[in-house]
Amino acid sequence: MKHTVEVNGIKIYAFHGCLPEEGKIGGHYIVDVSMTTDFSKAAASDELIETIDYVTVNKIVEEEMGIRSKLIEHVGQRIVNRIKKEIDNVHSLRVKVIKICPPINGDVNNVAIIIEG
């Protein structure tokens, strides 16, 4: 069976960006993670060990977002790599990293990258 587990709207204050100021003042980010899996055993057993633990996903996102990168593409790929490495039974994965109010010349709410695999 194909099931989806999502951890959406992970709010992070981080220091990503190409401008030196971004490394000093930081900014707001939101990360969404969607994973396809088979949680049939968890649905039957009511045991956390049989599914994807949201706490682990949140921890990975927080830790990787805490490491400064120039590009959100880079930090997004690190999140994907860690989830694939550390969480069993992930069939496919989608990570979206949203940078709120990026320092660009324009009135833009956010920019985002999406990695699927």
C-alpha positions as CSV (number, residue, x, y, z in Angstrom):
1,M,0.0,0.0,0.0
2,K,1.0,3.6,-0.5
3,H,0.6,6.0,2.3
4,T,1.8,9.6,2.9
5,V,3.2,11.1,6.1
6,E,3.6,14.9,6.1
7,V,5.3,17.3,8.5
8,N,4.3,20.7,7.3
9,G,5.0,24.3,8.3
10,I,8.2,23.7,10.3
11,K,9.1,27.2,11.3
12,I,12.8,28.0,11.5
13,Y,14.9,31.1,12.0
14,A,18.2,30.5,10.1
15,F,21.1,32.3,8.5
16,H,21.1,31.2,4.9
17,G,21.9,33.4,1.9
18,C,24.6,34.7,-0.4
19,L,24.7,38.2,1.2
20,P,27.0,38.6,4.2
21,E,24.2,40.4,6.1
22,E,22.0,37.3,5.8
23,G,24.6,35.4,7.8
24,K,24.4,38.0,10.5
25,I,20.8,38.9,10.8
26,G,19.1,35.7,9.5
27,G,15.6,35.3,8.4
28,H,12.4,33.2,8.6
29,Y,12.0,29.9,6.8
30,I,9.3,27.3,6.6
31,V,10.0,23.7,5.6
32,D,7.4,21.1,4.4
33,V,8.3,17.4,4.2
34,S,6.1,14.8,2.6
35,M,7.1,11.1,2.5
36,T,5.4,8.1,0.9
37,T,5.6,4.9,2.9
38,D,3.6,1.9,3.9
39,F,2.2,2.3,7.4
40,S,-0.2,-0.6,7.2
41,K,1.5,-2.2,10.2
42,A,1.3,0.9,12.3
43,A,-2.4,1.3,11.4
44,A,-3.0,-2.2,12.6
45,S,-0.7,-2.2,15.7
46,D,-0.9,1.4,16.9
47,E,2.9,1.3,17.4
48,L,5.1,4.3,16.5
49,I,8.0,2.0,15.5
50,E,5.9,0.8,12.5
51,T,5.7,4.3,10.9
52,I,7.7,7.5,10.4
53,D,8.3,9.4,13.6
54,Y,7.4,13.1,13.1
55,V,9.8,14.1,15.9
56,T,12.8,12.6,14.0
57,V,11.8,14.4,10.8
58,N,11.5,17.7,12.7
59,K,14.9,17.2,14.4
60,I,16.6,16.5,11.1
61,V,15.1,19.7,9.6
62,E,16.1,21.8,12.6
63,E,19.6,20.5,12.6
64,E,20.2,20.9,8.9
65,M,18.6,24.4,8.8
66,G,21.0,25.3,11.7
67,I,24.0,24.8,9.4
68,R,24.6,28.0,7.3
69,S,24.4,27.6,3.6
70,K,24.5,30.2,0.8
71,L,21.7,28.5,-1.1
72,I,18.4,27.0,0.1
73,E,19.0,24.4,-2.6
74,H,22.0,23.1,-0.7
75,V,20.3,22.9,2.7
76,G,17.2,21.3,1.1
77,Q,19.4,18.6,-0.4
78,R,21.1,18.0,3.0
79,I,17.6,17.5,4.5
80,V,16.7,15.0,1.8
81,N,20.0,13.1,2.2
82,R,19.6,12.8,6.0
83,I,16.0,11.6,5.8
84,K,16.8,9.0,3.3
85,K,19.8,7.8,5.4
86,E,18.2,7.9,8.8
87,I,14.5,7.0,8.3
88,D,13.5,3.5,7.1
89,N,10.6,2.7,4.8
90,V,10.6,6.1,3.0
91,H,9.6,5.2,-0.6
92,S,9.7,8.7,-2.0
93,L,10.2,12.1,-0.5
94,R,9.4,15.8,-1.2
95,V,11.1,18.6,0.7
96,K,10.1,22.2,0.2
97,V,12.2,25.0,1.8
98,I,10.5,28.4,1.8
99,K,12.5,31.6,2.5
100,I,10.2,34.3,3.8
101,C,10.7,37.9,2.6
102,P,14.0,37.3,0.7
103,P,16.2,40.4,0.3
104,I,15.6,40.9,-3.4
105,N,14.7,44.1,-5.2
106,G,11.0,43.6,-5.3
107,D,7.8,43.0,-3.3
108,V,8.0,39.2,-2.8
109,N,6.4,37.2,0.0
110,N,8.7,34.2,-0.4
111,V,10.9,32.1,-2.6
112,A,11.0,28.3,-2.4
113,I,12.8,25.2,-3.7
114,I,11.3,21.8,-4.0
115,I,13.2,18.5,-4.1
116,E,11.5,15.3,-5.0
117,G,12.9,11.9,-5.1
